[in-house]
Amino acid sequence: MRVLIKALLVLLFPVALAAPAVAEVRVVATVPNMGMLVRTIGGDDVTVTVLAPADRDAHYLEARPSMMAALRRADLVVAVGAELEVGWLPAALQGAHNPRVQTGRSGYFEGANHTDLIQVGGAADRARGDVHVAGNPHFYFDPERMAEVGKALAERLADIHPDGADSFRANAEAFAEQAAAHVSRWQEDAQDTPGVVYYHKDVDYLAELLGVEILGYIEPLPGIPPTASHLRDLVGALRGTDGVILYADFQPSQGPDFVARELGWSAHKLPSQVDVDGDADDYFAMVGRWVDALRR
């Protein structure tokens, strides 16, 4: 019997050594861009579940049982914040019954709290459209702001999993260096770029980063569908000028196509999120596509 036990131990021991390490931190990210950041900073020490599909408007999702199930098992929730997910995340968190990840706890992280936002302030008034009083939440279109958030995220992950602290901080620094290199090149490439018309204010950070003038929006007010009269007014104001129309893949094409035809401009539909399993290279490629389209 002893011989048999020893033989089994000899056979099983190498298997035990070869077994993959279990990730220490279970993270739920609200949108794919934040999932990318968690994956980039956390490396092998995290597992990431993303709640929102890449091709959906994160303003208008609904809390689902699958979201609650993922949140129930999470050690950390990473959200965009600034009320981007206010229509569904609080309900999903409440239904998850996980005290670790509730708002105000160490297991809840909002990126918007760790970088400066644009368009802060103003009263929440439906007459002004869907206004985010805390500021424009779409900071993920500015890689340098994402790098700031990444460094704060590294510290939060270090609090939860101290053994990975050095790795988290090194990964955050590496991401910041990548962001700075890309931004420097994009800013040089975008010089003398004509203005842009966006569908919504979701890509304003990129225009500010590159110094590109925003000439107007397809929406008359944030979150309000365009009317025929608004589109005609927009065409009238821009006729005889040069520019480009850019909009996200989940936004309707009729308005952009009409304005493009009337002005003789080009209109481009582009992704605003990486795929749900996207990495840093995918993120920089995604933002780079918007930069290339601006230059056209």
Phi and psi in degrees as GROMACS dihedral restraints (atoms count N, CA, C in turn):
[ dihedral_restraints ]
;  ai    aj    ak    al  type     phi  dphi    fc
    3     4     5     6     1   -61.2    20    10
    4     5     6     7     1   -40.3    20    10
    6     7     8     9     1   -62.4    20    10
    7     8     9    10     1   -40.9    20    10
    9    10    11    12     1   -64.7    20    10
   10    11    12    13     1   -43.9    20    10
   12    13    14    15     1   -62.0    20    10
   13    14    15    16     1   -43.9    20    10
   15    16    17    18     1   -62.0    20    10
   16    17    18    19     1   -40.3    20    10
   18    19    20    21     1   -63.6    20    10
   19    20    21    22     1   -40.7    20    10
   21    22    23    24     1   -66.1    20    10
   22    23    24    25     1   -39.5    20    10
   24    25    26    27     1   -62.9    20    10
   25    26    27    28     1   -40.7    20    10
   27    28    29    30     1   -62.7    20    10
   28    29    30    31     1   -38.5    20    10
   30    31    32    33     1   -73.3    20    10
   31    32    33    34     1   -38.4    20    10
   33    34    35    36     1   -83.8    20    10
   34    35    36    37     1   -25.4    20    10
   36    37    38    39     1   -61.1    20    10
   37    38    39    40     1   -46.7    20    10
   39    40    41    42     1   -62.7    20    10
   40    41    42    43     1   -33.3    20    10
   42    43    44    45     1   -64.7    20    10
   43    44    45    46     1   -41.1    20    10
   45    46    47    48     1   -62.4    20    10
   46    47    48    49     1   -40.5    20    10
   48    49    50    51     1   -65.2    20    10
   49    50    51    52     1   -34.0    20    10
   51    52    53    54     1   -83.2    20    10
   52    53    54    55     1   -11.7    20    10
   54    55    56    57     1   -63.6    20    10
   55    56    57    58     1   137.0    20    10
   57    58    59    60     1   -66.1    20    10
   58    59    60    61     1   146.3    20    10
   60    61    62    63     1   -69.5    20    10
   61    62    63    64     1   141.8    20    10
   63    64    65    66     1   -80.8    20    10
   64    65    66    67     1   132.7    20    10
   66    67    68    69     1   -60.0    20    10
   67    68    69    70     1   142.1    20    10
   69    70    71    72     1   -85.6    20    10
   70    71    72    73     1   -29.7    20    10
   72    73    74    75     1  -122.0    20    10
   73    74    75    76     1   121.2    20    10
   75    76    77    78     1   -93.6    20    10
   76    77    78    79     1   115.5    20    10
   78    79    80    81     1  -115.5    20    10
   79    80    81    82     1   137.1    20    10
   81    82    83    84     1  -113.0    20    10
   82    83    84    85     1   121.6    20    10
   84    85    86    87     1  -104.4    20    10
   85    86    87    88     1   142.0    20    10
   87    88    89    90     1   -73.0    20    10
   88    89    90    91     1   -40.1    20    10
   90    91    92    93     1  -130.5    20    10
   91    92    93    94     1   159.4    20    10
   93    94    95    96     1   -59.5    20    10
   94    95    96    97     1   -36.2    20    10
   96    97    98    99     1   -63.0    20    10
   97    98    99   100     1   -37.0    20    10
   99   100   101   102     1   -74.5    20    10
  100   101   102   103     1   -32.7    20    10
  102   103   104   105     1   -62.2    20    10
  103   104   105   106     1   -40.5    20    10
  105   106   107   108     1   -58.3    20    10
  106   107   108   109     1   -44.4    20    10
  108   109   110   111     1   -65.2    20    10
  109   110   111   112     1   -42.8    20    10
  111   112   113   114     1   -60.6    20    10
  112   113   114   115     1   -45.4    20    10
  114   115   116   117     1   -63.5    20    10
  115   116   117   118     1   -39.4    20    10
  117   118   119   120     1   -68.1    20    10
  118   119   120   121     1   -42.9    20    10
  120   121   122   123     1   -79.5    20    10
  121   122   123   124     1   -41.0    20    10
  123   124   125   126     1   -81.6    20    10
  124   125   126   127     1   -26.1    20    10
  126   127   128   129     1    57.9    20    10
  127   128   129   130     1  -138.1    20    10
  129   130   131   132     1   -74.0    20    10
  130   131   132   133     1    -6.3    20    10
  132   133   134   135     1   -88.2    20    10
  133   134   135   136     1     2.2    20    10
  135   136   137   138     1  -131.6    20    10
  136   137   138   139     1   151.8    20    10
  138   139   140   141     1  -114.6    20    10
  139   140   141   142     1   141.4    20    10
  141   142   143   144     1  -124.7    20    10
  142   143   144   145     1   129.1    20    10
  144   145   146   147     1  -115.3    20    10
  145   146   147   148     1   130.4    20    10
  147   148   149   150     1  -106.7    20    10
  148   149   150   151     1   132.2    20    10
  150   151   152   153     1   -84.8    20    10
  151   152   153   154     1   -39.6    20    10
  153   154   155   156     1   -96.3    20    10
  154   155   156   157     1   135.7    20    10
  156   157   158   159     1   -63.1    20    10
  157   158   159   160     1   158.3    20    10
  159   160   161   162     1   -70.8    20    10
  160   161   162   163     1   -25.4    20    10
  162   163   164   165     1  -107.3    20    10
  163   164   165   166     1    25.2    20    10
  165   166   167   168     1  -119.4    20    10
  166   167   168   169     1   151.6    20    10
  168   169   170   171     1   -78.4    20    10
  169   170   171   172     1   115.1    20    10
  171   172   173   174     1   -68.0    20    10
  172   173   174   175     1   -11.7    20    10
  174   175   176   177     1   -65.5    20    10
  175   176   177   178     1   -32.4    20    10
  177   178   179   180     1  -120.6    20    10
  178   179   180   181     1    29.6    20    10
  180   181   182   183     1   -78.8    20    10
  181   182   183   184     1   171.1    20    10
  183   184   185   186     1  -121.7    20    10
  184   185   186   187     1   144.8    20    10
  186   187   188   189     1   -65.3    20    10
  187   188   189   190     1   129.3    20    10
  189   190   191   192     1  -123.6    20    10
  190   191   192   193     1   156.7    20    10
  192   193   194   195     1   -57.4    20    10
  193   194   195   196     1   -34.6    20    10
  195   196   197   198     1   -64.4    20    10
  196   197   198   199     1   -35.6    20    10
  198   199   200   201     1   -63.8    20    10
  199   200   201   202     1   -46.3    20    10
  201   202   203   204     1   -62.6    20    10
  202   203   204   205     1   -37.9    20    10
  204   205   206   207     1   -63.8    20    10
  205   206   207   208     1   -42.4    20    10
  207   208   209   210     1   -65.8    20    10
  208   209   210   211     1   -42.3    20    10
  210   211   212   213     1   -67.7    20    10
  211   212   213   214     1   -29.6    20    10
  213   214   215   216     1   -64.0    20    10
  214   215   216   217     1   -29.7    20    10
  216   217   218   219     1   -96.7    20    10
  217   218   219   220     1    -3.1    20    10
  219   220   221   222     1   -78.9    20    10
  220   221   222   223     1   148.2    20    10
  222   223   224   225     1   -94.2    20    10
  223   224   225   226     1   -23.6    20    10
  225   226   227   228     1  -151.1    20    10
  226   227   228   229     1   135.6    20    10
  228   229   230   231     1  -109.2    20    10
  229   230   231   232     1   132.0    20    10
  231   232   233   234     1  -118.9    20    10
  232   233   234   235     1   111.5    20    10
  234   235   236   237     1  -112.4    20    10
  235   236   237   238     1   162.8    20    10
  237   238   239   240     1   -70.2    20    10
  238   239   240   241     1   -52.1    20    10
  240   241   242   243     1    91.0    20    10
  241   242   243   244     1  -163.8    20    10
  243   244   245   246     1    53.1    20    10
  244   245   246   247     1    35.5    20    10
  246   247   248   249     1    69.6    20    10
  247   248   249   250     1    14.3    20    10
  249   250   251   252     1   -60.4    20    10
  250   251   252   253     1   -42.1    20    10
  252   253   254   255     1   -99.9    20    10
  253   254   255   256     1    16.0    20    10
  255   256   257   258     1   -63.8    20    10
  256   257   258   259     1   -23.7    20    10
  258   259   260   261     1   -76.9    20    10
  259   260   261   262     1   -12.1    20    10
  261   262   263   264     1  -145.0    20    10
  262   263   264   265     1   -29.6    20    10
  264   265   266   267     1   -67.1    20    10
  265   266   267   268     1   -44.4    20    10
  267   268   269   270     1   -56.9    20    10
  268   269   270   271     1   -40.2    20    10
  270   271   272   273     1   -66.7    20    10
  271   272   273   274     1   -39.4    20    10
  273   274   275   276     1   -65.8    20    10
  274   275   276   277     1   -40.6    20    10
  276   277   278   279     1   -64.4    20    10
  277   278   279   280     1   -41.4    20    10
  279   280   281   282     1   -63.1    20    10
  280   281   282   283     1   -41.7    20    10
  282   283   284   285     1   -72.1    20    10
  283   284   285   286     1   -18.4    20    10
  285   286   287   288     1   -76.5    20    10
  286   287   288   289     1   -26.3    20    10
  288   289   290   291     1    54.9    20    10
  289   290   291   292     1    44.0    20    10
  291   292   293   294     1  -118.0    20    10
  292   293   294   295     1   102.1    20    10
  294   295   296   297     1   -64.6    20    10
  295   296   297   298     1   -21.5    20    10
  297   298   299   300     1   -64.5    20    10
  298   299   300   301     1   -31.5    20    10
  300   301   302   303     1  -112.8    20    10
  301   302   303   304     1    16.9    20    10
  303   304   305   306     1   -75.6    20    10
  304   305   306   307     1   155.9    20    10
  306   307   308   309     1   -53.2    20    10
  307   308   309   310     1   132.2    20    10
  309   310   311   312     1    93.3    20    10
  310   311   312   313     1   -11.0    20    10
  312   313   314   315     1   -93.9    20    10
  313   314   315   316     1   164.3    20    10
  315   316   317   318     1   -66.9    20    10
  316   317   318   319     1   -18.6    20    10
  318   319   320   321     1   -87.8    20    10
  319   320   321   322     1    11.0    20    10
  321   322   323   324     1  -123.9    20    10
  322   323   324   325     1   124.8    20    10
  324   325   326   327     1  -132.8    20    10
  325   326   327   328     1   125.8    20    10
  327   328   329   330     1  -112.9    20    10
  328   329   330   331     1   122.2    20    10
  330   331   332   333     1   -60.7    20    10
  331   332   333   334     1   -35.4    20    10
  333   334   335   336     1   -61.8    20    10
  334   335   336   337     1   -20.7    20    10
  336   337   338   339     1   -78.7    20    10
  337   338   339   340     1    -3.6    20    10
  339   340   341   342     1  -123.8    20    10
  340   341   342   343     1    19.5    20    10
  342   343   344   345     1  -155.3    20    10
  343   344   345   346     1   159.9    20    10
  345   346   347   348     1   -76.7    20    10
  346   347   348   349     1   134.1    20    10
  348   349   350   351     1  -103.9    20    10
  349   350   351   352     1   155.2    20    10
  351   352   353   354     1   -97.2    20    10
  352   353   354   355     1   164.5    20    10
  354   355   356   357     1    58.4    20    10
  355   356   357   358     1    43.9    20    10
  357   358   359   360     1   -83.9    20    10
  358   359   360   361     1   141.3    20    10
  360   361   362   363     1    99.9    20    10
  361   362   363   364     1  -179.8    20    10
  363   364   365   366     1    94.4    20    10
  364   365   366   367     1   150.9    20    10
  366   367   368   369     1   -77.2    20    10
  367   368   369   370     1   144.7    20    10
  369   370   371   372     1   -76.5    20    10
  370   371   372   373     1    98.2    20    10
  372   373   374   375     1  -132.4    20    10
  373   374   375   376     1   121.5    20    10
  375   376   377   378     1   -58.5    20    10
  376   377   378   379     1   -26.5    20    10
  378   379   380   381     1   -65.5    20    10
  379   380   381   382     1   -19.6    20    10
  381   382   383   384     1   -99.8    20    10
  382   383   384   385     1     7.6    20    10
  384   385   386   387     1    88.6    20    10
  385   386   387   388     1  -166.5    20    10
  387   388   389   390     1   -82.2    20    10
  388   389   390   391     1    86.0    20    10
  390   391   392   393     1   -91.2    20    10
  391   392   393   394     1   133.1    20    10
  393   394   395   396     1   -95.6    20    10
  394   395   396   397     1   102.6    20    10
  396   397   398   399     1   -60.7    20    10
  397   398   399   400     1   -35.1    20    10
  399   400   401   402     1   -71.6    20    10
  400   401   402   403     1   -13.9    20    10
  402   403   404   405     1   126.2    20    10
  403   404   405   406     1   167.8    20    10
  405   406   407   408     1   -65.7    20    10
  406   407   408   409     1   120.5    20    10
  408   409   410   411     1   -81.5    20    10
  409   410   411   412     1    -4.7    20    10
  411   412   413   414     1   -89.2    20    10
  412   413   414   415     1    43.2    20    10
  414   415   416   417     1   -62.7    20    10
  415   416   417   418     1   -16.3    20    10
  417   418   419   420     1   -67.4    20    10
  418   419   420   421     1    -8.2    20    10
  420   421   422   423     1   -83.6    20    10
  421   422   423   424     1     0.5    20    10
  423   424   425   426     1  -115.7    20    10
  424   425   426   427     1   104.1    20    10
  426   427   428   429     1   -60.3    20    10
  427   428   429   430     1   -29.2    20    10
  429   430   431   432     1   -70.7    20    10
  430   431   432   433     1   -36.8    20    10
  432   433   434   435     1   -67.4    20    10
  433   434   435   436     1   -38.8    20    10
  435   436   437   438     1   -61.0    20    10
  436   437   438   439     1   -35.7    20    10
  438   439   440   441     1   -65.8    20    10
  439   440   441   442     1   -38.5    20    10
  441   442   443   444     1   -61.9    20    10
  442   443   444   445     1   -44.8    20    10
  444   445   446   447     1   -63.6    20    10
  445   446   447   448     1   -37.9    20    10
  447   448   449   450     1   -60.7    20    10
  448   449   450   451     1   -38.7    20    10
  450   451   452   453     1   -67.6    20    10
  451   452   453   454     1   -39.9    20    10
  453   454   455   456     1   -66.0    20    10
  454   455   456   457     1   -38.4    20    10
  456   457   458   459     1   -63.6    20    10
  457   458   459   460     1   -38.2    20    10
  459   460   461   462     1   -58.3    20    10
  460   461   462   463     1   -40.5    20    10
  462   463   464   465     1   -69.1    20    10
  463   464   465   466     1   -37.7    20    10
  465   466   467   468     1   -66.6    20    10
  466   467   468   469     1   -42.8    20    10
  468   469   470   471     1   -63.1    20    10
  469   470   471   472     1   -37.0    20    10
  471   472   473   474     1   -63.9    20    10
  472   473   474   475     1   -35.7    20    10
  474   475   476   477     1   -64.3    20    10
  475   476   477   478     1   -38.1    20    10
  477   478   479   480     1   -79.5    20    10
  478   479   480   481     1   -36.6    20    10
  480   481   482   483     1  -134.6    20    10
  481   482   483   484     1    79.5    20    10
  483   484   485   486     1   -56.8    20    10
  484   485   486   487     1   -30.8    20    10
  486   487   488   489     1   -62.8    20    10
  487   488   489   490     1   -22.6    20    10
  489   490   491   492     1   -98.6    20    10
  490   491   492   493     1     7.6    20    10
  492   493   494   495     1   -57.5    20    10
  493   494   495   496     1   -47.3    20    10
  495   496   497   498     1   -62.0    20    10
  496   497   498   499     1   -41.2    20    10
  498   499   500   501     1   -66.0    20    10
  499   500   501   502     1   -43.3    20    10
  501   502   503   504     1   -60.1    20    10
  502   503   504   505     1   -45.4    20    10
  504   505   506   507     1   -67.4    20    10
  505   506   507   508     1   -39.0    20    10
  507   508   509   510     1   -65.1    20    10
  508   509   510   511     1   -40.4    20    10
  510   511   512   513     1   -64.9    20    10
  511   512   513   514     1   -38.6    20    10
  513   514   515   516     1   -65.6    20    10
  514   515   516   517     1   -40.1    20    10
  516   517   518   519     1   -65.4    20    10
  517   518   519   520     1   -40.9    20    10
  519   520   521   522     1   -63.8    20    10
  520   521   522   523     1   -40.9    20    10
  522   523   524   525     1   -64.4    20    10
  523   524   525   526     1   -40.9    20    10
  525   526   527   528     1   -62.6    20    10
  526   527   528   529     1   -38.9    20    10
  528   529   530   531     1   -65.6    20    10
  529   530   531   532     1   -41.5    20    10
  531   532   533   534     1   -61.5    20    10
  532   533   534   535     1   -44.7    20    10
  534   535   536   537     1   -60.7    20    10
  535   536   537   538     1   -45.5    20    10
  537   538   539   540     1   -61.9    20    10
  538   539   540   541     1   -40.4    20    10
  540   541   542   543     1   -65.6    20    10
  541   542   543   544     1   -44.8    20    10
  543   544   545   546     1   -63.7    20    10
  544   545   546   547     1   -45.5    20    10
  546   547   548   549     1   -62.7    20    10
  547   548   549   550     1   -42.2    20    10
  549   550   551   552     1   -58.4    20    10
  550   551   552   553     1   -44.1    20    10
  552   553   554   555     1   -69.2    20    10
  553   554   555   556     1   -41.7    20    10
  555   556   557   558     1   -64.5    20    10
  556   557   558   559     1   -40.5    20    10
  558   559   560   561     1   -63.6    20    10
  559   560   561   562     1   -37.5    20    10
  561   562   563   564     1   -67.8    20    10
  562   563   564   565     1   -42.4    20    10
  564   565   566   567     1   -67.7    20    10
  565   566   567   568     1   -29.7    20    10
  567   568   569   570     1   -87.3    20    10
  568   569   570   571     1     1.6    20    10
  570   571   572   573     1   -60.3    20    10
  571   572   573   574     1   139.0    20    10
  573   574   575   576     1    65.0    20    10
  574   575   576   577     1    21.1    20    10
  576   577   578   579     1   -73.7    20    10
  577   578   579   580     1   133.7    20    10
  579   580   581   582     1   -65.9    20    10
  580   581   582   583     1   173.6    20    10
  582   583   584   585     1   -71.6    20    10
  583   584   585   586     1   175.2    20    10
  585   586   587   588     1  -133.7    20    10
  586   587   588   589     1   145.5    20    10
  588   589   590   591     1  -109.8    20    10
  589   590   591   592     1   124.1    20    10
  591   592   593   594     1  -101.5    20    10
  592   593   594   595     1   162.4    20    10
  594   595   596   597     1   -75.4    20    10
  595   596   597   598     1   -45.8    20    10
  597   598   599   600     1  -136.1    20    10
  598   599   600   601     1   174.1    20    10
  600   601   602   603     1   -83.8    20    10
  601   602   603   604     1    19.7    20    10
  603   604   605   606     1   -76.9    20    10
  604   605   606   607     1   -15.3    20    10
  606   607   608   609     1  -116.1    20    10
  607   608   609   610     1    16.7    20    10
  609   610   611   612     1   -60.7    20    10
  610   611   612   613     1   -33.0    20    10
  612   613   614   615     1   -60.7    20    10
  613   614   615   616     1   -37.1    20    10
  615   616   617   618     1   -69.6    20    10
  616   617   618   619     1   -40.6    20    10
  618   619   620   621     1   -61.8    20    10
  619   620   621   622     1   -41.9    20    10
  621   622   623   624     1   -64.3    20    10
  622   623   624   625     1   -41.8    20    10
  624   625   626   627     1   -61.3    20    10
  625   626   627   628     1   -38.1    20    10
  627   628   629   630     1   -96.4    20    10
  628   629   630   631     1    -5.1    20    10
  630   631   632   633     1    71.6    20    10
  631   632   633   634     1    32.3    20    10
  633   634   635   636     1   -97.9    20    10
  634   635   636   637     1   134.8    20    10
  636   637   638   639     1   -75.6    20    10
  637   638   639   640     1   132.4    20    10
  639   640   641   642     1   -89.1    20    10
  640   641   642   643     1   116.6    20    10
  642   643   644   645     1   -89.2    20    10
  643   644   645   646     1   -18.4    20    10
  645   646   647   648     1   166.6    20    10
  646   647   648   649     1  -179.2    20    10
  648   649   650   651     1  -132.8    20    10
  649   650   651   652     1   145.1    20    10
  651   652   653   654     1   -64.6    20    10
  652   653   654   655     1   -38.1    20    10
  654   655   656   657     1   -73.3    20    10
  655   656   657   658     1   137.8    20    10
  657   658   659   660     1   -70.3    20    10
  658   659   660   661     1   -33.2    20    10
  660   661   662   663     1  -142.5    20    10
  661   662   663   664     1   154.2    20    10
  663   664   665   666     1   -56.0    20    10
  664   665   666   667     1   124.2    20    10
  666   667   668   669     1    83.3    20    10
  667   668   669   670     1    -0.4    20    10
  669   670   671   672     1  -102.7    20    10
  670   671   672   673     1   123.5    20    10
  672   673   674   675     1   -59.6    20    10
  673   674   675   676     1   146.4    20    10
  675   676   677   678     1   -69.1    20    10
  676   677   678   679     1   141.7    20    10
  678   679   680   681     1   -98.8    20    10
  679   680   681   682     1   162.3    20    10
  681   682   683   684     1   -61.2    20    10
  682   683   684   685     1   -39.8    20    10
  684   685   686   687     1   -66.8    20    10
  685   686   687   688     1   -38.3    20    10
  687   688   689   690     1   -63.9    20    10
  688   689   690   691     1   -43.6    20    10
  690   691   692   693     1   -64.6    20    10
  691   692   693   694     1   -39.3    20    10
  693   694   695   696     1   -64.5    20    10
  694   695   696   697     1   -40.6    20    10
  696   697   698   699     1   -63.4    20    10
  697   698   699   700     1   -40.4    20    10
  699   700   701   702     1   -63.3    20    10
  700   701   702   703     1   -44.1    20    10
  702   703   704   705     1   -61.8    20    10
  703   704   705   706     1   -44.4    20    10
  705   706   707   708     1   -61.8    20    10
  706   707   708   709     1   -38.3    20    10
  708   709   710   711     1   -71.4    20    10
  709   710   711   712     1   -26.7    20    10
  711   712   713   714     1  -106.0    20    10
  712   713   714   715     1    -5.1    20    10
  714   715   716   717     1   -60.3    20    10
  715   716   717   718     1   134.0    20    10
  717   718   719   720     1    89.4    20    10
  718   719   720   721     1    -1.6    20    10
  720   721   722   723     1  -105.3    20    10
  721   722   723   724     1   175.2    20    10
  723   724   725   726     1  -117.7    20    10
  724   725   726   727     1   143.2    20    10
  726   727   728   729     1   178.9    20    10
  727   728   729   730     1  -169.3    20    10
  729   730   731   732     1  -143.6    20    10
  730   731   732   733     1   152.3    20    10
  732   733   734   735     1  -113.0    20    10
  733   734   735   736     1   125.4    20    10
  735   736   737   738     1  -125.7    20    10
  736   737   738   739     1   139.5    20    10
  738   739   740   741     1  -151.7    20    10
  739   740   741   742     1   159.1    20    10
  741   742   743   744     1   -80.8    20    10
  742   743   744   745     1   159.0    20    10
  744   745   746   747     1   -65.4    20    10
  745   746   747   748     1   -18.8    20    10
  747   748   749   750     1   -94.7    20    10
  748   749   750   751     1    -1.2    20    10
  750   751   752   753     1   -93.4    20    10
  751   752   753   754     1   143.1    20    10
  753   754   755   756     1   -62.2    20    10
  754   755   756   757     1   147.4    20    10
  756   757   758   759     1   -93.0    20    10
  757   758   759   760     1   -13.5    20    10
  759   760   761   762     1   -60.0    20    10
  760   761   762   763     1   -48.0    20    10
  762   763   764   765     1   -62.2    20    10
  763   764   765   766     1   -53.1    20    10
  765   766   767   768     1   -56.8    20    10
  766   767   768   769     1   -40.7    20    10
  768   769   770   771     1   -65.2    20    10
  769   770   771   772     1   -40.7    20    10
  771   772   773   774     1   -61.9    20    10
  772   773   774   775     1   -49.6    20    10
  774   775   776   777     1   -63.4    20    10
  775   776   777   778     1   -40.3    20    10
  777   778   779   780     1   -61.8    20    10
  778   779   780   781     1   -44.2    20    10
  780   781   782   783     1   -63.0    20    10
  781   782   783   784     1   -45.0    20    10
  783   784   785   786     1   -66.1    20    10
  784   785   786   787     1   -34.9    20    10
  786   787   788   789     1   -95.3    20    10
  787   788   789   790     1   -13.5    20    10
  789   790   791   792     1    73.5    20    10
  790   791   792   793     1    24.8    20    10
  792   793   794   795     1   -94.9    20    10
  793   794   795   796     1   172.9    20    10
  795   796   797   798     1   -99.4    20    10
  796   797   798   799     1   147.6    20    10
  798   799   800   801     1  -123.3    20    10
  799   800   801   802     1   137.1    20    10
  801   802   803   804     1  -130.7    20    10
  802   803   804   805     1   127.0    20    10
  804   805   806   807     1   -95.4    20    10
  805   806   807   808     1   127.4    20    10
  807   808   809   810     1  -136.4    20    10
  808   809   810   811     1   154.1    20    10
  810   811   812   813     1   -72.7    20    10
  811   812   813   814     1   143.5    20    10
  813   814   815   816     1  -106.7    20    10
  814   815   816   817     1    -3.8    20    10
  816   817   818   819     1  -135.6    20    10
  817   818   819   820     1   151.9    20    10
  819   820   821   822     1   -73.0    20    10
  820   821   822   823     1   169.9    20    10
  822   823   824   825     1   -61.7    20    10
  823   824   825   826     1   161.1    20    10
  825   826   827   828     1   -60.9    20    10
  826   827   828   829     1   -23.4    20    10
  828   829   830   831     1  -109.6    20    10
  829   830   831   832     1    21.7    20    10
  831   832   833   834     1   -67.8    20    10
  832   833   834   835     1   154.5    20    10
  834   835   836   837     1  -114.5    20    10
  835   836   837   838     1  -172.9    20    10
  837   838   839   840     1   -61.9    20    10
  838   839   840   841     1   -38.3    20    10
  840   841   842   843     1   -61.8    20    10
  841   842   843   844     1   -40.1    20    10
  843   844   845   846     1   -63.6    20    10
  844   845   846   847     1   -39.0    20    10
  846   847   848   849     1   -64.5    20    10
  847   848   849   850     1   -49.5    20    10
  849   850   851   852     1   -65.3    20    10
  850   851   852   853     1   -33.2    20    10
  852   853   854   855     1   -66.8    20    10
  853   854   855   856     1   -39.2    20    10
  855   856   857   858     1   -64.3    20    10
  856   857   858   859     1   -48.7    20    10
  858   859   860   861     1   -63.9    20    10
  859   860   861   862     1   -38.2    20    10
  861   862   863   864     1   -59.6    20    10
  862   863   864   865     1   -32.3    20    10
  864   865   866   867     1   -64.9    20    10
  865   866   867   868     1   -37.8    20    10
  867   868   869   870     1   -67.6    20    10
  868   869   870   871     1   -40.2    20    10
  870   871   872   873     1   -62.4    20    10
  871   872   873   874     1   -45.0    20    10
  873   874   875   876     1   -61.1    20    10
  874   875   876   877     1   -41.4    20    10
  876   877   878   879     1   -67.8    20    10
  877   878   879   880     1   -36.2    20    10
  879   880   881   882     1   -59.7    20    10
  880   881   882   883     1   -37.0    20    10
  882   883   884   885     1   -73.6    20    10
  883   884   885   886     1   -15.3    20    10
